[in-house]
Amino acid sequence: VAMAHLAWRLAQRWCPSSLQVISFPVVQLHLNRTAMRASQKDFENAMNQVKLLKKDPGNEVKLKLYSLYKQATEGPCNVPKPGVFDLINKAKWDAWNALGSLPKETARQNYVDLVSSLSSSLESSSQVEPGTDRKSTGYETLMVTSEDGITKIMLNRPTKKNALNVEMYHEIMHALKAASKDDSAITVLTGNGDYYSSGNDLTNFTDIPPGGVEEKAKNGAILLREFVGCFIDFPKPLIAVVNGPAVGISVTLLGLFDAVYASDRATFHTPFSHLGQSPEGCSSYTFPKIMSPAKATEMLVFGKKLTAGEACAQGLVTEVFPDRTFQKEVWTRLKAFAKLPPNAMRISKEIIRNREKEKLHAVNAEECSVLQGRWLSDECMNAVVNFLSRKSKL
Ligand SMILES: CCCCC/C=C/C(=O)SCCNC(=O)CCNC(=O)[C@H](O)C(C)(C)COP(=O)(O)OP(=O)(O)OC[C@H]1O[C@@H](n2cnc3c(N)ncnc32)[C@H](O)[C@@H]1OP(=O)(O)O
């Protein structure tokens, strides 16, 4: 009810017309002109594009535009948190604050990317020509774009640190299936905001079906198995652009990627024992192979959090970049990769991956079955309740 009320209030305040709503940050841009540096022109172009949008992008997107704008121009949130009853300003403050210490440059880039995806997705689909660069919409929890031979799947719940809710699991599977068939050469997974992903959304555990917790655990295991299976079978080069901290399943899956590029702000944390859970994403098999059984045990059993540099030294990360230049350097490199002959890349990946596939599917099935049991344990239930009742964080 509170959320519906908030959405209604936001719509009332911000949506007399979409232009009026979205032009708010444009005005401030001019006031903050001096804050702009290298990508000022792109940023200004993006602001102008926003004014030209024909359709209202919705309150969630407007909050994102607002927060990225504030971060890009003023840096991390620097104003006191509004009171709980000041719903609109609290929503705006929450969105801005959720960006944490995201650098101004990255916020500008994310703003430009977001506007670019909106400009296309809110146009009539008749303007999309088959075979040309395109951006797809229809996702609630992702931003999916396809250009320069790269399909980019961006986790897009920055205010929840890109935690994976059930909808996001389904949307990622859908996006991966679509990417496997589109005409892009490579596929990239990344996160919007200051986190890559905080892993499984712990509120997934709260929606108990009529069959009770057993049915919930069974459904979770089925979903997880199908989800991880999509990564095992993905046919094109799959690259993770780890823009910030990564937790849980967003870390374990990295063992199934073909390359992992990380900002030096990223950390890698798999606190399964703390959560009364056990490893997934085939990490019980890939991590010992990648980094040695003892190092894998430190991460997967003892929950040791690695810095990006440490993860690179262990072989989980391919290369680390300074956060300041991360986006620019990585995307330049990816654009060059995407120009390579796509069939050759696909076949080379197949030859590397194929002899492992059967094993990976077997590991996935076993991990899901073990986790199904863990989800019913007191250890796991207590950990989830503690997080949800704000008694604990990682
Ligand atoms: C069905 C398939 C299952 C697959 C099995 C997968 C297993 C895993 O992935 S295990 C890992 C699960 N993840 C966690 O345990 C992380 C829990 N989150 C945290 O500990 C913290 O939120 C943090 C360290 C990630 C970030 O802390 P902080 O910077 O202080 O930010 P906030 O805690 O205020 O977070 C902002 C906002 O986002 C919500 N949130 C963040 N992560 C999650 C999450 N994993 N699940 C649910 N909600 C999450 C957080 O509650 C805040 O929400 P609001 O209070 O409403 O603003």
The ligand as an SDF file (V2000), in Angstrom:
LIG
                    3D

 57 59  0  0  0  0  0  0  0  0999 V2000
   16.3160  -18.7380   -6.2240 C   0  0  0  0  0  0  0  0  0  0  0  0
   17.7840  -18.6800   -6.4830 C   0  0  0  0  0  0  0  0  0  0  0  0
   18.6230  -18.5990   -5.2270 C   0  0  0  0  0  0  0  0  0  0  0  0
   20.0750  -18.4950   -5.5500 C   0  0  0  0  0  0  0  0  0  0  0  0
   20.9900  -18.5640   -4.3330 C   0  0  0  0  0  0  0  0  0  0  0  0
   21.7800  -17.3380   -4.1950 C   0  0  0  0  0  0  0  0  0  0  0  0
   22.4320  -17.0480   -3.0670 C   0  0  0  0  0  0  0  0  0  0  0  0
   23.0410  -15.7330   -2.8600 C   0  0  0  0  0  0  0  0  0  0  0  0
   23.1580  -14.8880   -3.7060 O   0  0  0  0  0  0  0  0  0  0  0  0
   23.5470  -15.4810   -1.2630 S   0  0  0  0  0  0  0  0  0  0  0  0
   23.8500  -13.7450   -1.1400 C   0  0  0  0  0  0  0  0  0  0  0  0
   22.5980  -12.9970   -0.7430 C   0  0  0  0  0  0  0  0  0  0  0  0
   22.8990  -11.5870   -0.5310 N   0  0  0  0  0  0  0  0  0  0  0  0
   23.0730  -11.0510    0.6610 C   0  0  0  0  0  0  0  0  0  0  0  0
   23.0510  -11.6990    1.6830 O   0  0  0  0  0  0  0  0  0  0  0  0
   23.3100   -9.5800    0.6610 C   0  0  0  0  0  0  0  0  0  0  0  0
   22.3780   -8.8990    1.6320 C   0  0  0  0  0  0  0  0  0  0  0  0
   22.6280   -7.4470    1.6000 N   0  0  0  0  0  0  0  0  0  0  0  0
   23.4950   -6.8250    2.4230 C   0  0  0  0  0  0  0  0  0  0  0  0
   24.1360   -7.4070    3.2520 O   0  0  0  0  0  0  0  0  0  0  0  0
   23.6370   -5.3430    2.2500 C   0  0  0  0  0  0  0  0  0  0  0  0
   22.4490   -4.8590    1.6830 O   0  0  0  0  0  0  0  0  0  0  0  0
   24.8330   -4.9540    1.3330 C   0  0  0  0  0  0  0  0  0  0  0  0
   26.1420   -5.2870    2.0750 C   0  0  0  0  0  0  0  0  0  0  0  0
   24.7770   -5.6940    0.0090 C   0  0  0  0  0  0  0  0  0  0  0  0
   24.7950   -3.4420    1.0510 C   0  0  0  0  0  0  0  0  0  0  0  0
   24.7740   -2.7400    2.2700 O   0  0  0  0  0  0  0  0  0  0  0  0
   24.5500   -1.1420    2.2440 P   0  0  0  0  0  0  0  0  0  0  0  0
   25.5390   -0.5130    1.3450 O   0  0  0  0  0  0  0  0  0  0  0  0
   24.5130   -0.7090    3.6660 O   0  0  0  0  0  0  0  0  0  0  0  0
   23.1300   -0.9440    1.5340 O   0  0  0  0  0  0  0  0  0  0  0  0
   21.6940   -1.3470    2.0680 P   0  0  0  0  0  0  0  0  0  0  0  0
   21.7740   -2.5840    2.9060 O   0  0  0  0  0  0  0  0  0  0  0  0
   21.0410   -0.1560    2.6970 O   0  0  0  0  0  0  0  0  0  0  0  0
   20.9560   -1.7410    0.7200 O   0  0  0  0  0  0  0  0  0  0  0  0
   20.1270   -0.8280   -0.0080 C   0  0  0  0  0  0  0  0  0  0  0  0
   18.7900   -1.4730   -0.1820 C   0  0  0  0  0  0  0  0  0  0  0  0
   18.9540   -2.6610   -0.9230 O   0  0  0  0  0  0  0  0  0  0  0  0
   18.4060   -3.7610   -0.1930 C   0  0  0  0  0  0  0  0  0  0  0  0
   19.1930   -4.9570   -0.4870 N   0  0  0  0  0  0  0  0  0  0  0  0
   20.5130   -5.0080   -0.7760 C   0  0  0  0  0  0  0  0  0  0  0  0
   20.8530   -6.2760   -1.0220 N   0  0  0  0  0  0  0  0  0  0  0  0
   19.7590   -7.0310   -0.8850 C   0  0  0  0  0  0  0  0  0  0  0  0
   19.4970   -8.4180   -1.0180 C   0  0  0  0  0  0  0  0  0  0  0  0
   20.4560   -9.2920   -1.3670 N   0  0  0  0  0  0  0  0  0  0  0  0
   18.2420   -8.8510   -0.8130 N   0  0  0  0  0  0  0  0  0  0  0  0
   17.2500   -7.9990   -0.4850 C   0  0  0  0  0  0  0  0  0  0  0  0
   17.4320   -6.6440   -0.3440 N   0  0  0  0  0  0  0  0  0  0  0  0
   18.6800   -6.1920   -0.5500 C   0  0  0  0  0  0  0  0  0  0  0  0
   18.5190   -3.3470    1.2560 C   0  0  0  0  0  0  0  0  0  0  0  0
   17.6260   -4.0630    2.0390 O   0  0  0  0  0  0  0  0  0  0  0  0
   18.1570   -1.8810    1.1390 C   0  0  0  0  0  0  0  0  0  0  0  0
   16.7640   -1.8100    0.9680 O   0  0  0  0  0  0  0  0  0  0  0  0
   15.9150   -0.6200    1.6360 P   0  0  0  0  0  0  0  0  0  0  0  0
   16.1880   -0.7280    3.1150 O   0  0  0  0  0  0  0  0  0  0  0  0
   14.4970   -0.9100    1.2710 O   0  0  0  0  0  0  0  0  0  0  0  0
   16.4490    0.6420    1.0530 O   0  0  0  0  0  0  0  0  0  0  0  0
  1  2  1  0
  2  3  1  0
  3  4  1  0
  4  5  1  0
  5  6  1  0
  6  7  2  0
  7  8  1  0
  8  9  2  0
  8 10  1  0
 10 11  1  0
 11 12  1  0
 12 13  1  0
 13 14  1  0
 14 15  2  0
 14 16  1  0
 16 17  1  0
 17 18  1  0
 18 19  1  0
 19 20  2  0
 19 21  1  0
 21 22  1  0
 21 23  1  0
 23 24  1  0
 23 25  1  0
 23 26  1  0
 26 27  1  0
 27 28  1  0
 28 29  2  0
 28 30  1  0
 28 31  1  0
 31 32  1  0
 32 33  2  0
 32 34  1  0
 32 35  1  0
 35 36  1  0
 36 37  1  0
 37 38  1  0
 37 52  1  0
 38 39  1  0
 39 40  1  0
 39 50  1  0
 40 41  1  0
 40 49  1  0
 41 42  2  0
 42 43  1  0
 43 44  1  0
 43 49  2  0
 44 45  1  0
 44 46  2  0
 46 47  1  0
 47 48  2  0
 48 49  1  0
 50 51  1  0
 50 52  1  0
 52 53  1  0
 53 54  1  0
 54 55  2  0
 54 56  1  0
 54 57  1  0
M  END
$$$$
